[in-house]
Each structure stands twice: as structure tokens, then as C-alpha cells.
Amino acid sequence: MRIKSTLSAYEKPIINIEINDHYDPKSALKEENINLTESDEVKIRILKTDGMALIDTQMYFSKPQIEEFEINKECVVMDFVSCNNIETNIDELETEKYLKENTHNIFYSTKFRATYKIPAFEQVNYLIIIFSKEFYYNIINEDWKLHEKFSKNILFKKSSFLTSKYIPFTPSIQWIISEIKNCSRKGALKKMYIETKIRELLIHQLEAIIMQSKKKEIVDEDEYNKLQEAKLILEKDYVHAPTLTELSRMISLNEFKLKKGFKSCFGTTVKSYIIKLRMEYAKELFKDKMATVSEVAYKCGYKDVSHFSAAFKNYYGSSPQKFKINWEIIHLWITGMLVFG
């Protein structure tokens, strides 16, 4: 499988790589970094192994550009978009004309060819994970009910998206993308880590698509958009989260519909969602062995350490002090593996 990307500002392709189509669990994970910063900014990180390539791209231009992206064989692509205003045209695939920030989808293509019109002074940021068909079916059960139609399209070589529209990131998806981008492991351990995170991403993508299909049965589109806005508000500032009344006013939806709709569409209450976001943040903060429980509590929006400790224990099943000790032990064990392995 050959993967190639060409920009109008450059004579040669900025990406031109080839990977084997078959799945080999013993194949090495290789990394390649591309930096073009003479007049504009192009930063690309590529992780590749047999049957899979992960491409993390950041670009910024002072003049409009056109990117031509091609994959010459059958492929399945997990697509994560973190930018706006990129005009898109994909052969054999019907999609929205412009990419939307923090949205994702999965698609299958027999021979992928896309044109992206990139405006000047727009930060471009996207992550794509490209699989050969053999690799993809080694990480997913093709008989899954949710996956049935998509799997048939692959069988009959019909290019298609898993869902008709790109849907918003969930906090879990954002978190895993961040973990992939910031992975500093090396060698076999890195490959194991990256492949595990890709599987996690796939699970969360499928869960998000299930929730998207369910919400259509629960609320109308206008109400769902307001609920989605509420969710994004909480994700952006869960440390100083608004009250239910304040959130209701911010999205122009009464409190009753906010409470009922949020639980129906997202499977949790507003309060529980705030706690979830804070607890995930706390877990990350505790990776710094110098962080104290009181410091983490404050950074997560708790004025009372005892309230934070109770919430943490209720969420994770152990006190923050015990979690911190356990994390330090795990960190020492991993460090030992890297040094002596």
C-alpha cells in the first residue's frame, strides 16, 4: 500500500511511504518525522508497521494551498479532524463540504483520493490511522451488529463511511489522541502501547456512533445541538463548571429539558459528567509524583480536600493517597523494564 500527499507549494510529495498489506504482529513500529518550516509550517509524524500507518499532521500557511492525498489500495481509515474551514472533495465518498473541528468518522475506500483546499492563516490539525483490510479485521469483529452494513460494503468493495456525518469528539477520544501524540516509549513497548490505544479509540468511536443514532430517537436536532453545546461547555471548563441554572441559560434550554435530555443522550447526568471529567484530570495530574492530594483537589475544582477524596474513592474505588502510591510503583516498574529490558 502506497500513501502519498502532495501540496501545491512543494514540487515533491510531503508524504510518500509504502507499507505491507498483510498483518504481522511481530513487525517493528517505525517512526518518521517531517518538518518543513522555511516559509510556512508543516509538521508531520508518521508511525508505521505492516498493515498500518498513523499520520499526525499540523500545517499553517500564509497562502492558500491544495493538498492531494492518495492511497493506492483498499484501506480502512479512522479520521480525527481538529480544524475548521477545510474544503473537502473525496472520490467515491459523499461527505460534508467543509471539515468541522473536533469531529471524527471511519471510512472504507477501494482507492482513496481526496483534495483539500486549505485557506491561508488556518491552523490545520488532523490525525488519521490507515489500515489494510487484513489489519483492520484483526482488531475488530466483522460480525458486530453495528458494523454489519459497513462490513458488507467492504466485502463488496463499496467505498463508504461508517456513519453519514462526522460526529463530535468525546472526552475519551480527545484523551486517547493526546496519549498517542505524547507517547515517549520506545521499541516493542511503544508498539504495544500504540496498538492498544488504537483499539481503545475504535471502541470509543463505535460507542459515539451508537449514542449518535440513539439521540435521534430521543430529541429533535435543535435540542440535541443545544445539549451538545452544553457538553462542550463542560468539557472546556469542568474545573469551574457552571451551575445547572447557568448552563441552562447559556444554551437557551430550560433546566428540565437539559437534565432529561442530557441523561437520555449521553447516558449520564450533568453532575456525574463533571465528576467524570474532573476524576480523569486528577488521574493524569497524579502521574506527577510531586503532586500532592490537596494540589490536585484544588486544580480539579474542589475547595474541600475531603470532598475530593470522597469523590475520587467513589469513582476509582481507592483513595487518592493509595492511587498515588500504586501509580509510583507502576512507574518504577515500567522504568525498570525500559532500563534493563
C-alpha positions, 0 to 999 in steps of 0.5 A: 500500500502506497500513501502519498500527499502532495501540496501545491507549494512543494514540487515533491510529495510531503508524504510518500511511504509504502507499507505491507498489506498483510498483518504481522504482529511481530513487525517493528513500529517505525517512526518518521518525522517531517518538518518543513518550516522555511516559509510556512509550517508543516509538521508531520509524524508518521508511525508505521508497521505492516498493515498500518500507518498513523499520520499526525499532521499540523500545517499553517500557511500564509497562502492558500494551498491544495493538498492531494492525498492518495492511497493506492489500495483498499484501506480502512481509515479512522479520521480525527479532524481538529480544524475548521474551514477545510474544503473537502472533495473525496472520490467515491465518498459523499461527505460534508463540504467543509471539515468541522473541528473536533469531529471524527468518522471511519471510512472504507475506500477501494482507492482513496483520493481526496483534495483539500483546499486549505485557506491561508492563516488556518491552523490545520490539525488532523490525525488519521490511522490507515489500515489494510483490510487484513489489519483492520479485521484483526482488531475488530469483529466483522460480525458486530451488529453495528458494523454489519452494513459497513462490513458488507460494503467492504466485502463488496468493495463499496467505498463508504463511511461508517456513519453519514456525518462526522460526529463530535469528539468525546472526552475519551477520544480527545484523551486517547489522541493526546496519549498517542501524540505524547507517547515517549516509549520506545521499541516493542513497548511503544508498539504495544502501547500504540496498538492498544490505544488504537483499539481503545479509540475504535471502541470509543468511536463505535460507542459515539456512533451508537449514542449518535443514532440513539439521540435521534430517537430521543430529541429533535436536532435543535435540542440535541445541538443545544445539549451538545453545546452544553457538553462542550461547555463542560468539557472546556471548563469542568474545573469551574463548571457552571451551575445547572441554572447557568448552563441552562441559560447559556444554551437557551434550554430550560433546566428540565429539558437539559437534565432529561435530555442530557441523561437520555443522550449521553447516558449520564447526568450533568453532575456525574459528567463533571465528576467524570471529567474532573476524576480523569484530570486528577488521574493524569495530574497524579502521574506527577509524583510531586503532586500532592492530594490537596494540589490536585483537589484544588486544580480539579475544582474542589475547595474541600480536600475531603470532598475530593477524596470522597469523590475520587474513592467513589469513582476509582474505588481507592483513595487518592493517597493509595492511587498515588502510591500504586501509580509510583510503583507502576512507574518504577516498574515500567522504568525498570523494564525500559532500563534493563529490558 
